[in-house]
Amino acid sequence: LKQAPLDDSPDSAVIVPEKKDDAEHSESDSESCLRPRSNNRDAVVKSPLKLPIINLGMPKMGSTSLQSYLECGGYESVHWLCGGRYCGDCIEEAIQAGLPPFSSQDPKCKINNIDSYTQIDRGPENLVQVNYLHEIMAGVPSATFVLTFRNMTKWYMSMSNWWTDSKEVPFNSTKDNTMRGRFEVANITGLPVGVGRNVSEFSHFYCEYVKRVRKEVAKYPGRHELIEIDIEDPTVGRQMEEAFGVNRTCWGHSNTGNHNDAVPADELQ
């Protein structure tokens, strides 16, 4: 397993936005929490990425595309499954046992010393990146965290339309029990039972989560980095290359051979 050397230089620290006065704070904060900040790293100029890379984004926000991209770039990457178990279960059990989040003692959990984790939850029922955000940040010596963004209405519609009749998934999913419905009853930190019935409620939930992520990362300057990406941006391929150092042609590698900057929104997973 090859890992890029860790860099604790000030240049690699996450940039904390300037503090604004109270009059500006409420409006600008509400807007900026639903779009990525433009202070991502430049892989050409900066040192190699801190490993592991951990995606903190939500289901239906590009995790499959991110997995394909990093694998195309040569990273050893896991998505949803870590060996014979779900990554989220391995992480949750480790934290509850007082262990670092990515150090499961279960031999079925192949979760230790991986370059990249592109989906660490197993769905709304096990949203470890939200419920255990502090423990993950504090328990990882050094990491590059990824936060993905997309249009909130499109995200809501994607979840409202997603279900599977597969018998191999660890949840009940039907046309009447979509991803959105599962969010509504999962009792997630910041999204209590009964909340999540419209775009506005999901937007508020994700906005508050983004604020938490940024605040947590800012506690560890020089130790963690945060890369924020809008997966629907027409220039996302170029942005990914600048941030990760992986050629932009890898973005969209799994999506019908489309190697351009933009991948159609309905192909993003």
Secondary structure, DSSP 8 states (H G I E B T S, - for coil): ---------GGGS--------HHHHHHHHHHHTTS--S----TTTS----S-EEE---TTSSHHHHHHHHHHTT--EEESEEBTEEHHHHHHHHHHTTS-TT----TTB--TT-SEEEE--SSGGG-HHHHTHHHHHHH-SSEEEEEEE--HHHHHHHHHH-----TTSSS--BTTB-HHHHHHHS-BTTB-TT--SSHHHHHHHHHHHHHHHHHHHHTSTTTEEEEEEETT-TTHHHHHHHHH-S-GGGTTTTSTT--SS---GGG--
